[in-house]
Amino acid sequence: MSAPAARDTRLRPLVAMRAMRRLMATGDTAQVFVILRAMRGRSGLIAFQRFAGSPVGAAVLRERRDLLSMLSDREGLRALAEGSLGRAYLSFMEAENLSAQGLVEASQQWENDPAPPDVALFRNRMRELHDVNHTVTGYGRDPLGELCLLTFMYRQTGNLGMLLMVAMSWGRLPAHGRKAVREAWRNGKRANWLPGQDWENLLARPLDDVRRDLAIASPVLYRPIAA
C-alpha cells in the first residue's frame, strides 16, 4: 500500500472526543465525518483490501464506476419497478428532502487526505452508500435509527468512530431503545458484507429479494419505536 494510504491508519481519539462533544452539544452533523475520519484507523485499509480482492470490488475499480451518478439520477430511479430497491431509495430521499450530492458536500471539508485513486473511489462509494444502507436495513434518520445503523455498520466495517458515537449516546437511551440497538448489532453481524455488493445492479431488484439475499434481518424491535 502506498504512503498516502498508509497515513490513514492513525487513531486520533482526542480529535474524535472533541467532535463528539460538539455533536452532542450543537447537533452539528458535520462532526460525524470528523469522528469517523479520526477513528478509522486501519479499518478503512482493511475494508479496502477486502473490497479490492473481491470480484465485485475488482470490477468497480477496473470500470471506475460512479455510483453517485446513478443515485443522483432521480428520473432513472423513478423508472425502476415499484418495490425495487432503487424506488425505495428514491422515496426515502424525497421523504427526507435529501440528495446524494448533499453527502458529498457535507464530507468534503473533512475527508481531504490524499489517497491513491482506487482508495479514494472506495471511500467515495462508502460515503454514497449511506442512505442506501438506511433503505436496505430499514433504519430511519431519527436519532435511534441513526444509532442502529451506526451499530449495524460497525459490525460491517470496524470503524471505531461508529462505536464511539453509540457508546456516548447509550446512557440517554431508554430500555427499549437499547434493545433495538442490540438487535442492530446482531443484524449487522449476520448480514452479508454490504460494501462488497454490486449495488449498481441491486438497485433494480425487488427490495425484499435484496434483503433476503443479503441476509438482512428485519429490525423488529426498532420499527414500533420509530412508528
GULODREN-108682 format. One record per residue: residue number from 1; x, z, y of N, C-alpha, C in turn. Coordinates in steps of 0.02 Angstrom, whole numbers, plus 50000, padded with zeros to 5 digits. Layout:
BEGIN
+------+-------+-------+-------+-------+-------+-------+-------+-------+-------+
| palo |    nu |    nw |    nv |   cau |   caw |   cav |    cu |    cw |    cv |
+------+-------+-------+-------+-------+-------+-------+-------+-------+-------+
|  NUM |     X |     Z |     Y |     X |     Z |     Y |     X |     Z |     Y |
...
+------+-------+-------+-------+-------+-------+-------+-------+-------+-------+
This chain:
BEGIN
+------+-------+-------+-------+-------+-------+-------+-------+-------+-------+
| palo |    nu |    nw |    nv |   cau |   caw |   cav |    cu |    cw |    cv |
+------+-------+-------+-------+-------+-------+-------+-------+-------+-------+
|    1 | 50043 | 50000 | 49940 | 50000 | 50000 | 50000 | 50044 | 50000 | 50062 |
|    2 | 50026 | 49960 | 50111 | 50069 | 49952 | 50169 | 50066 | 50013 | 50214 |
|    3 | 50114 | 50017 | 50261 | 50122 | 50076 | 50303 | 50060 | 50091 | 50345 |
|    4 | 50027 | 50040 | 50378 | 49969 | 50057 | 50418 | 49914 | 50092 | 50378 |
|    5 | 49904 | 50070 | 50315 | 49852 | 50101 | 50274 | 49872 | 50172 | 50254 |
|    6 | 49938 | 50183 | 50242 | 49961 | 50248 | 50219 | 49950 | 50302 | 50271 |
|    7 | 49948 | 50283 | 50336 | 49936 | 50332 | 50389 | 49867 | 50364 | 50383 |
|    8 | 49824 | 50334 | 50343 | 49755 | 50357 | 50337 | 49749 | 50420 | 50295 |
|    9 | 49803 | 50445 | 50266 | 49798 | 50498 | 50216 | 49803 | 50569 | 50245 |
|   10 | 49817 | 50577 | 50309 | 49825 | 50644 | 50337 | 49757 | 50676 | 50350 |
|   11 | 49748 | 50738 | 50327 | 49689 | 50777 | 50344 | 49699 | 50810 | 50411 |
|   12 | 49647 | 50812 | 50452 | 49650 | 50842 | 50519 | 49593 | 50893 | 50526 |
|   13 | 49598 | 50950 | 50492 | 49541 | 50997 | 50492 | 49525 | 51025 | 50560 |
|   14 | 49575 | 51036 | 50603 | 49560 | 51063 | 50670 | 49520 | 51013 | 50711 |
|   15 | 49538 | 50950 | 50707 | 49500 | 50898 | 50741 | 49429 | 50897 | 50715 |
|   16 | 49422 | 50901 | 50649 | 49355 | 50900 | 50619 | 49313 | 50960 | 50640 |
|   17 | 49343 | 51019 | 50643 | 49305 | 51079 | 50662 | 49283 | 51076 | 50735 |
|   18 | 49327 | 51050 | 50779 | 49307 | 51043 | 50849 | 49248 | 50994 | 50855 |
|   19 | 49253 | 50939 | 50819 | 49199 | 50890 | 50821 | 49135 | 50919 | 50791 |
|   20 | 49142 | 50959 | 50739 | 49083 | 50990 | 50708 | 49048 | 51037 | 50756 |
|   21 | 49088 | 51076 | 50793 | 49058 | 51121 | 50842 | 49021 | 51082 | 50897 |
|   22 | 49051 | 51026 | 50919 | 49017 | 50985 | 50970 | 48953 | 50954 | 50942 |
|   23 | 48956 | 50932 | 50879 | 48897 | 50903 | 50848 | 48840 | 50954 | 50844 |
|   24 | 48856 | 51015 | 50824 | 48804 | 51066 | 50815 | 48778 | 51091 | 50882 |
|   25 | 48822 | 51091 | 50933 | 48801 | 51116 | 50999 | 48762 | 51065 | 51039 |
|   26 | 48780 | 51001 | 51033 | 48751 | 50950 | 51077 | 48711 | 50897 | 51040 |
|   27 | 48719 | 50892 | 50974 | 48686 | 50838 | 50937 | 48716 | 50770 | 50947 |
|   28 | 48777 | 50768 | 50974 | 48812 | 50704 | 50986 | 48833 | 50674 | 50919 |
|   29 | 48794 | 50624 | 50895 | 48807 | 50597 | 50829 | 48872 | 50557 | 50824 |
|   30 | 48901 | 50539 | 50881 | 48966 | 50506 | 50878 | 49019 | 50551 | 50846 |
|   31 | 49008 | 50617 | 50849 | 49056 | 50663 | 50819 | 49058 | 50656 | 50743 |
|   32 | 49005 | 50628 | 50712 | 49006 | 50617 | 50639 | 49065 | 50572 | 50621 |
|   33 | 49076 | 50520 | 50661 | 49131 | 50474 | 50646 | 49198 | 50508 | 50653 |
|   34 | 49203 | 50553 | 50702 | 49265 | 50591 | 50711 | 49279 | 50634 | 50649 |
|   35 | 49227 | 50668 | 50625 | 49234 | 50712 | 50566 | 49254 | 50672 | 50504 |
|   36 | 49219 | 50617 | 50493 | 49234 | 50576 | 50433 | 49305 | 50548 | 50436 |
|   37 | 49326 | 50527 | 50494 | 49393 | 50500 | 50501 | 49445 | 50555 | 50491 |
|   38 | 49433 | 50614 | 50521 | 49481 | 50668 | 50518 | 49490 | 50695 | 50448 |
|   39 | 49437 | 50693 | 50407 | 49439 | 50724 | 50341 | 49439 | 50672 | 50284 |
|   40 | 49452 | 50610 | 50300 | 49452 | 50558 | 50249 | 49509 | 50568 | 50199 |
|   41 | 49568 | 50588 | 50224 | 49625 | 50599 | 50180 | 49640 | 50539 | 50137 |
|   42 | 49653 | 50551 | 50073 | 49667 | 50497 | 50027 | 49604 | 50466 | 49997 |
|   43 | 49546 | 50496 | 50012 | 49484 | 50471 | 49981 | 49471 | 50398 | 50000 |
|   44 | 49486 | 50379 | 50061 | 49475 | 50311 | 50083 | 49517 | 50261 | 50044 |
|   45 | 49581 | 50279 | 50034 | 49625 | 50234 | 49997 | 49606 | 50230 | 49923 |
|   46 | 49587 | 50287 | 49895 | 49566 | 50288 | 49825 | 49504 | 50244 | 49816 |
|   47 | 49456 | 50250 | 49862 | 49396 | 50209 | 49858 | 49412 | 50135 | 49867 |
|   48 | 49457 | 50120 | 49914 | 49476 | 50050 | 49924 | 49509 | 50021 | 49862 |
|   49 | 49554 | 50058 | 49832 | 49588 | 50033 | 49773 | 49539 | 50022 | 49716 |
|   50 | 49491 | 50067 | 49709 | 49439 | 50058 | 49657 | 49398 | 49996 | 49672 |
|   51 | 49381 | 49986 | 49735 | 49341 | 49929 | 49756 | 49380 | 49864 | 49744 |
|   52 | 49442 | 49862 | 49767 | 49482 | 49801 | 49761 | 49495 | 49782 | 49688 |
|   53 | 49496 | 49832 | 49644 | 49508 | 49820 | 49573 | 49446 | 49802 | 49534 |
|   54 | 49388 | 49802 | 49566 | 49326 | 49785 | 49531 | 49310 | 49711 | 49541 |
|   55 | 49271 | 49680 | 49496 | 49253 | 49610 | 49504 | 49217 | 49595 | 49569 |
|   56 | 49168 | 49638 | 49587 | 49132 | 49628 | 49649 | 49178 | 49636 | 49710 |
|   57 | 49218 | 49689 | 49710 | 49263 | 49701 | 49766 | 49312 | 49643 | 49775 |
|   58 | 49340 | 49619 | 49720 | 49388 | 49564 | 49724 | 49354 | 49502 | 49754 |
|   59 | 49291 | 49490 | 49734 | 49255 | 49432 | 49761 | 49241 | 49441 | 49836 |
|   60 | 49220 | 49501 | 49855 | 49206 | 49515 | 49926 | 49269 | 49503 | 49968 |
|   61 | 49326 | 49528 | 49945 | 49388 | 49520 | 49983 | 49411 | 49447 | 49984 |
|   62 | 49405 | 49414 | 49927 | 49427 | 49344 | 49923 | 49384 | 49299 | 49967 |
|   63 | 49319 | 49311 | 49968 | 49273 | 49269 | 50005 | 49264 | 49292 | 50077 |
|   64 | 49296 | 49347 | 50095 | 49291 | 49376 | 50163 | 49218 | 49383 | 50182 |
|   65 | 49179 | 49413 | 50138 | 49107 | 49420 | 50150 | 49094 | 49462 | 50212 |
|   66 | 49042 | 49443 | 50248 | 49021 | 49478 | 50309 | 48951 | 49506 | 50298 |
|   67 | 48948 | 49566 | 50273 | 48883 | 49597 | 50260 | 48844 | 49609 | 50324 |
|   68 | 48880 | 49622 | 50379 | 48846 | 49636 | 50443 | 48801 | 49578 | 50463 |
|   69 | 48824 | 49516 | 50452 | 48783 | 49458 | 50473 | 48718 | 49456 | 50434 |
|   70 | 48720 | 49473 | 50370 | 48659 | 49473 | 50329 | 48612 | 49529 | 50352 |
|   71 | 48639 | 49588 | 50366 | 48597 | 49645 | 50385 | 48570 | 49636 | 50456 |
|   72 | 48602 | 49594 | 50496 | 48578 | 49582 | 50564 | 48528 | 49525 | 50568 |
|   73 | 48522 | 49486 | 50515 | 48477 | 49428 | 50514 | 48406 | 49450 | 50495 |
|   74 | 48369 | 49472 | 50545 | 48303 | 49500 | 50531 | 48254 | 49448 | 50505 |
|   75 | 48260 | 49387 | 50528 | 48215 | 49336 | 50502 | 48231 | 49321 | 50430 |
|   76 | 48295 | 49320 | 50412 | 48314 | 49310 | 50343 | 48289 | 49366 | 50298 |
|   77 | 48295 | 49428 | 50322 | 48270 | 49485 | 50284 | 48194 | 49482 | 50278 |
|   78 | 48160 | 49461 | 50331 | 48087 | 49458 | 50330 | 48062 | 49404 | 50282 |
|   79 | 48104 | 49355 | 50269 | 48084 | 49301 | 50223 | 48090 | 49322 | 50150 |
|   80 | 48122 | 49379 | 50136 | 48128 | 49402 | 50067 | 48061 | 49427 | 50042 |
|   81 | 48055 | 49433 | 49977 | 47991 | 49453 | 49947 | 47972 | 49524 | 49966 |
|   82 | 47907 | 49535 | 49973 | 47882 | 49603 | 49983 | 47904 | 49647 | 49925 |
|   83 | 47927 | 49707 | 49941 | 47951 | 49752 | 49889 | 48024 | 49746 | 49873 |
|   84 | 48058 | 49698 | 49904 | 48130 | 49690 | 49893 | 48169 | 49743 | 49933 |
|   85 | 48231 | 49753 | 49912 | 48274 | 49799 | 49949 | 48282 | 49776 | 50021 |
|   86 | 48292 | 49711 | 50031 | 48302 | 49686 | 50099 | 48242 | 49698 | 50144 |
|   87 | 48181 | 49689 | 50117 | 48121 | 49702 | 50157 | 48114 | 49776 | 50171 |
|   88 | 48129 | 49818 | 50122 | 48125 | 49890 | 50132 | 48176 | 49912 | 50184 |
|   89 | 48236 | 49883 | 50182 | 48288 | 49898 | 50232 | 48263 | 49878 | 50301 |
|   90 | 48235 | 49819 | 50307 | 48210 | 49796 | 50372 | 48156 | 49842 | 50398 |
|   91 | 48110 | 49862 | 50355 | 48057 | 49909 | 50377 | 48086 | 49975 | 50400 |
|   92 | 48136 | 50000 | 50365 | 48170 | 50062 | 50384 | 48201 | 50054 | 50453 |
|   93 | 48237 | 50000 | 50465 | 48271 | 49989 | 50528 | 48222 | 49982 | 50585 |
|   94 | 48167 | 49946 | 50574 | 48119 | 49936 | 50627 | 48081 | 50001 | 50641 |
|   95 | 48064 | 50038 | 50589 | 48028 | 50101 | 50599 | 48070 | 50152 | 50638 |
|   96 | 48136 | 50150 | 50628 | 48182 | 50197 | 50661 | 48212 | 50168 | 50725 |
|   97 | 48192 | 50106 | 50742 | 48218 | 50072 | 50802 | 48295 | 50069 | 50800 |
|   98 | 48321 | 50047 | 50743 | 48393 | 50042 | 50733 | 48415 | 49970 | 50727 |
|   99 | 48480 | 49958 | 50734 | 48508 | 49892 | 50720 | 48574 | 49902 | 50684 |
|  100 | 48592 | 49854 | 50642 | 48655 | 49857 | 50607 | 48713 | 49858 | 50656 |
|  101 | 48706 | 49822 | 50711 | 48759 | 49820 | 50761 | 48769 | 49887 | 50794 |
|  102 | 48715 | 49927 | 50797 | 48721 | 49993 | 50829 | 48772 | 50037 | 50796 |
|  103 | 48778 | 50035 | 50730 | 48829 | 50074 | 50694 | 48899 | 50051 | 50712 |
|  104 | 48906 | 49986 | 50720 | 48972 | 49959 | 50738 | 48993 | 49987 | 50805 |
|  105 | 48948 | 49983 | 50854 | 48964 | 50006 | 50921 | 48978 | 50081 | 50923 |
|  106 | 48939 | 50119 | 50883 | 48948 | 50192 | 50882 | 49015 | 50213 | 50852 |
|  107 | 49040 | 50173 | 50805 | 49101 | 50193 | 50769 | 49165 | 50165 | 50799 |
|  108 | 49160 | 50113 | 50840 | 49221 | 50078 | 50861 | 49268 | 50122 | 50903 |
|  109 | 49239 | 50169 | 50941 | 49281 | 50212 | 50982 | 49326 | 50257 | 50939 |
|  110 | 49303 | 50273 | 50878 | 49338 | 50322 | 50837 | 49376 | 50290 | 50779 |
|  111 | 49350 | 50235 | 50751 | 49382 | 50203 | 50694 | 49425 | 50145 | 50719 |
|  112 | 49483 | 50163 | 50748 | 49526 | 50111 | 50777 | 49597 | 50114 | 50751 |
|  113 | 49609 | 50148 | 50695 | 49675 | 50149 | 50665 | 49693 | 50079 | 50640 |
|  114 | 49755 | 50057 | 50651 | 49774 | 49992 | 50622 | 49772 | 49994 | 50546 |
|  115 | 49748 | 49941 | 50517 | 49742 | 49938 | 50444 | 49750 | 49866 | 50421 |
|  116 | 49775 | 49855 | 50361 | 49779 | 49787 | 50334 | 49709 | 49756 | 50332 |
|  117 | 49704 | 49690 | 50335 | 49638 | 49657 | 50339 | 49590 | 49676 | 50282 |
|  118 | 49616 | 49683 | 50220 | 49571 | 49700 | 50165 | 49544 | 49771 | 50173 |
|  119 | 49586 | 49817 | 50195 | 49564 | 49886 | 50205 | 49512 | 49889 | 50262 |
|  120 | 49525 | 49852 | 50315 | 49478 | 49850 | 50371 | 49411 | 49822 | 50350 |
|  121 | 49412 | 49770 | 50308 | 49350 | 49740 | 50285 | 49310 | 49791 | 50243 |
|  122 | 49346 | 49828 | 50201 | 49312 | 49878 | 50159 | 49283 | 49934 | 50202 |
|  123 | 49321 | 49958 | 50250 | 49295 | 50010 | 50295 | 49232 | 49987 | 50330 |
|  124 | 49235 | 49926 | 50356 | 49176 | 49899 | 50391 | 49116 | 49895 | 50345 |
|  125 | 49128 | 49873 | 50284 | 49074 | 49867 | 50235 | 49043 | 49936 | 50221 |
|  126 | 49085 | 49986 | 50213 | 49059 | 50053 | 50201 | 49017 | 50077 | 50259 |
|  127 | 49039 | 50064 | 50320 | 49001 | 50084 | 50379 | 48934 | 50048 | 50381 |
|  128 | 48934 | 49983 | 50367 | 48873 | 49943 | 50373 | 48823 | 49959 | 50319 |
|  129 | 48846 | 49990 | 50264 | 48802 | 50008 | 50210 | 48764 | 50074 | 50223 |
|  130 | 48778 | 50108 | 50277 | 48749 | 50174 | 50287 | 48673 | 50172 | 50283 |
|  131 | 48641 | 50127 | 50319 | 48568 | 50126 | 50319 | 48540 | 50092 | 50257 |
|  132 | 48580 | 50050 | 50224 | 48561 | 50025 | 50158 | 48558 | 50084 | 50109 |
|  133 | 48608 | 50128 | 50115 | 48609 | 50188 | 50072 | 48548 | 50233 | 50085 |
|  134 | 48529 | 50240 | 50148 | 48467 | 50277 | 50163 | 48409 | 50246 | 50125 |
|  135 | 48404 | 50180 | 50129 | 48347 | 50145 | 50100 | 48346 | 50152 | 50024 |
|  136 | 48402 | 50141 | 49993 | 48403 | 50138 | 49920 | 48399 | 50207 | 49888 |
|  137 | 48424 | 50259 | 49922 | 48420 | 50326 | 49895 | 48354 | 50360 | 49910 |
|  138 | 48319 | 50337 | 49962 | 48255 | 50368 | 49981 | 48262 | 50425 | 50030 |
|  139 | 48322 | 50438 | 50056 | 48331 | 50492 | 50105 | 48322 | 50465 | 50176 |
|  140 | 48281 | 50500 | 50215 | 48267 | 50478 | 50283 | 48319 | 50501 | 50333 |
|  141 | 48304 | 50489 | 50397 | 48350 | 50506 | 50451 | 48334 | 50574 | 50483 |
|  142 | 48287 | 50610 | 50455 | 48276 | 50679 | 50477 | 48337 | 50720 | 50459 |
|  143 | 48347 | 50779 | 50490 | 48408 | 50819 | 50476 | 48420 | 50833 | 50403 |
|  144 | 48367 | 50851 | 50366 | 48377 | 50864 | 50295 | 48394 | 50800 | 50257 |
|  145 | 48362 | 50745 | 50275 | 48377 | 50682 | 50242 | 48449 | 50661 | 50253 |
|  146 | 48475 | 50672 | 50314 | 48545 | 50656 | 50327 | 48592 | 50700 | 50286 |
|  147 | 48575 | 50764 | 50281 | 48617 | 50809 | 50240 | 48616 | 50789 | 50167 |
|  148 | 48557 | 50770 | 50143 | 48551 | 50749 | 50073 | 48592 | 50686 | 50061 |
|  149 | 48589 | 50639 | 50108 | 48628 | 50577 | 50099 | 48703 | 50592 | 50103 |
|  150 | 48724 | 50636 | 50148 | 48795 | 50656 | 50151 | 48817 | 50686 | 50084 |
|  151 | 48774 | 50728 | 50056 | 48791 | 50759 | 49991 | 48796 | 50707 | 49936 |
|  152 | 48747 | 50663 | 49933 | 48746 | 50609 | 49884 | 48810 | 50567 | 49890 |
|  153 | 48826 | 50547 | 49952 | 48883 | 50502 | 49962 | 48950 | 50539 | 49954 |
|  154 | 48952 | 50605 | 49965 | 49014 | 50641 | 49950 | 49030 | 50635 | 49876 |
|  155 | 48980 | 50641 | 49833 | 48992 | 50633 | 49761 | 49015 | 50563 | 49744 |
|  156 | 49000 | 50515 | 49787 | 49019 | 50446 | 49776 | 49088 | 50430 | 49804 |
|  157 | 49106 | 50459 | 49861 | 49167 | 50438 | 49897 | 49221 | 50492 | 49903 |
|  158 | 49201 | 50555 | 49899 | 49250 | 50609 | 49904 | 49275 | 50624 | 49974 |
|  159 | 49243 | 50597 | 50026 | 49264 | 50612 | 50094 | 49245 | 50684 | 50111 |
|  160 | 49296 | 50726 | 50123 | 49283 | 50797 | 50135 | 49245 | 50810 | 50199 |
|  161 | 49244 | 50761 | 50245 | 49205 | 50769 | 50306 | 49131 | 50776 | 50291 |
|  162 | 49108 | 50740 | 50241 | 49037 | 50745 | 50221 | 49022 | 50815 | 50196 |
|  163 | 49067 | 50841 | 50154 | 49057 | 50908 | 50127 | 49059 | 50961 | 50182 |
|  164 | 49103 | 50951 | 50231 | 49108 | 50998 | 50287 | 49042 | 51001 | 50326 |
|  165 | 49013 | 50943 | 50340 | 48950 | 50942 | 50378 | 48894 | 50977 | 50340 |
|  166 | 48892 | 50967 | 50275 | 48842 | 51000 | 50235 | 48854 | 51076 | 50233 |
|  167 | 48917 | 51095 | 50223 | 48934 | 51167 | 50219 | 48918 | 51203 | 50284 |
|  168 | 48933 | 51171 | 50341 | 48921 | 51203 | 50405 | 48847 | 51208 | 50422 |
|  169 | 48806 | 51168 | 50389 | 48733 | 51170 | 50401 | 48696 | 51211 | 50349 |
|  170 | 48732 | 51232 | 50297 | 48700 | 51264 | 50240 | 48661 | 51328 | 50260 |
|  171 | 48691 | 51368 | 50302 | 48660 | 51432 | 50321 | 48596 | 51424 | 50359 |
|  172 | 48584 | 51366 | 50389 | 48523 | 51354 | 50427 | 48467 | 51326 | 50385 |
|  173 | 48482 | 51309 | 50322 | 48432 | 51278 | 50280 | 48387 | 51330 | 50247 |
|  174 | 48322 | 51317 | 50245 | 48278 | 51361 | 50205 | 48290 | 51349 | 50131 |
|  175 | 48261 | 51390 | 50089 | 48274 | 51386 | 50017 | 48254 | 51318 | 49989 |
|  176 | 48198 | 51291 | 50011 | 48176 | 51226 | 49983 | 48222 | 51170 | 50006 |
|  177 | 48251 | 51177 | 50066 | 48300 | 51128 | 50089 | 48363 | 51130 | 50048 |
|  178 | 48385 | 51189 | 50030 | 48445 | 51195 | 49988 | 48434 | 51165 | 49919 |
|  179 | 48374 | 51173 | 49894 | 48359 | 51143 | 49828 | 48361 | 51067 | 49832 |
|  180 | 48337 | 51039 | 49888 | 48339 | 50966 | 49896 | 48411 | 50941 | 49901 |
|  181 | 48454 | 50980 | 49935 | 48525 | 50960 | 49940 | 48559 | 50964 | 49872 |
|  182 | 48543 | 51016 | 49834 | 48572 | 51021 | 49766 | 48549 | 50962 | 49723 |
|  183 | 48486 | 50942 | 49731 | 48462 | 50883 | 49695 | 48501 | 50821 | 49715 |
|  184 | 48515 | 50813 | 49779 | 48555 | 50756 | 49803 | 48625 | 50757 | 49773 |
|  185 | 48653 | 50816 | 49765 | 48719 | 50824 | 49732 | 48717 | 50795 | 49661 |
|  186 | 48664 | 50814 | 49625 | 48657 | 50789 | 49556 | 48644 | 50714 | 49555 |
|  187 | 48601 | 50691 | 49600 | 48585 | 50620 | 49601 | 48646 | 50577 | 49618 |
|  188 | 48687 | 50602 | 49665 | 48747 | 50564 | 49683 | 48797 | 50560 | 49627 |
|  189 | 48801 | 50613 | 49587 | 48847 | 50614 | 49530 | 48825 | 50566 | 49476 |
|  190 | 48760 | 50561 | 49465 | 48735 | 50521 | 49409 | 48730 | 50447 | 49425 |
|  191 | 48724 | 50430 | 49489 | 48714 | 50361 | 49508 | 48777 | 50318 | 49497 |
|  192 | 48766 | 50254 | 49488 | 48822 | 50207 | 49487 | 48857 | 50209 | 49555 |
|  193 | 48918 | 50183 | 49556 | 48959 | 50186 | 49617 | 48933 | 50135 | 49667 |
|  194 | 48899 | 50159 | 49719 | 48866 | 50115 | 49767 | 48914 | 50070 | 49806 |
|  195 | 48974 | 50094 | 49827 | 49018 | 50049 | 49866 | 49038 | 49987 | 49828 |
|  196 | 49036 | 49988 | 49762 | 49060 | 49931 | 49723 | 49006 | 49882 | 49702 |
|  197 | 48946 | 49888 | 49731 | 48891 | 49844 | 49710 | 48888 | 49780 | 49751 |
|  198 | 48857 | 49730 | 49722 | 48850 | 49664 | 49754 | 48788 | 49664 | 49798 |
|  199 | 48794 | 49696 | 49856 | 48736 | 49707 | 49898 | 48708 | 49642 | 49927 |
|  200 | 48750 | 49592 | 49937 | 48726 | 49528 | 49962 | 48672 | 49500 | 49917 |
|  201 | 48680 | 49507 | 49851 | 48630 | 49483 | 49804 | 48575 | 49535 | 49791 |
|  202 | 48592 | 49599 | 49794 | 48542 | 49650 | 49781 | 48487 | 49652 | 49834 |
|  203 | 48502 | 49630 | 49894 | 48451 | 49632 | 49948 | 48388 | 49594 | 49929 |
|  204 | 48395 | 49542 | 49889 | 48337 | 49501 | 49871 | 48299 | 49528 | 49811 |
|  205 | 48325 | 49579 | 49778 | 48295 | 49604 | 49717 | 48244 | 49659 | 49732 |
|  206 | 48195 | 49669 | 49689 | 48146 | 49723 | 49699 | 48182 | 49791 | 49705 |
|  207 | 48161 | 49830 | 49754 | 48193 | 49894 | 49766 | 48190 | 49939 | 49705 |
|  208 | 48133 | 49941 | 49672 | 48126 | 49983 | 49613 | 48175 | 49963 | 49558 |
|  209 | 48187 | 49898 | 49550 | 48234 | 49874 | 49500 | 48305 | 49893 | 49518 |
|  210 | 48321 | 49888 | 49582 | 48389 | 49907 | 49605 | 48401 | 49980 | 49591 |
|  211 | 48353 | 50022 | 49607 | 48361 | 50094 | 49595 | 48369 | 50109 | 49520 |
|  212 | 48330 | 50075 | 49480 | 48335 | 50086 | 49407 | 48403 | 50063 | 49381 |
|  213 | 48425 | 50004 | 49401 | 48487 | 49977 | 49376 | 48548 | 50016 | 49399 |
|  214 | 48543 | 50046 | 49458 | 48599 | 50086 | 49484 | 48593 | 50160 | 49468 |
|  215 | 48543 | 50178 | 49428 | 48533 | 50247 | 49406 | 48524 | 50295 | 49465 |
|  216 | 48488 | 50272 | 49516 | 48474 | 50314 | 49574 | 48408 | 50350 | 49562 |
|  217 | 48412 | 50415 | 49551 | 48352 | 50454 | 49536 | 48310 | 50465 | 49598 |
|  218 | 48246 | 50473 | 49589 | 48201 | 50486 | 49644 | 48215 | 50555 | 49675 |
|  219 | 48216 | 50561 | 49742 | 48227 | 50626 | 49774 | 48164 | 50668 | 49773 |
|  220 | 48147 | 50693 | 49716 | 48082 | 50726 | 49704 | 48074 | 50787 | 49750 |
|  221 | 48126 | 50827 | 49758 | 48121 | 50889 | 49797 | 48123 | 50875 | 49872 |
|  222 | 48154 | 50821 | 49892 | 48160 | 50804 | 49963 | 48095 | 50775 | 49991 |
|  223 | 48062 | 50733 | 49953 | 48005 | 50694 | 49980 | 47948 | 50737 | 50007 |
|  224 | 47926 | 50790 | 49972 | 47872 | 50830 | 50001 | 47892 | 50864 | 50066 |
|  225 | 47955 | 50883 | 50072 | 47978 | 50915 | 50134 | 47977 | 50865 | 50191 |
|  226 | 48002 | 50805 | 50178 | 48003 | 50753 | 50229 | 47933 | 50734 | 50251 |
|  227 | 47887 | 50732 | 50202 | 47818 | 50714 | 50218 | 47783 | 50767 | 50260 |
+------+-------+-------+-------+-------+-------+-------+-------+-------+-------+
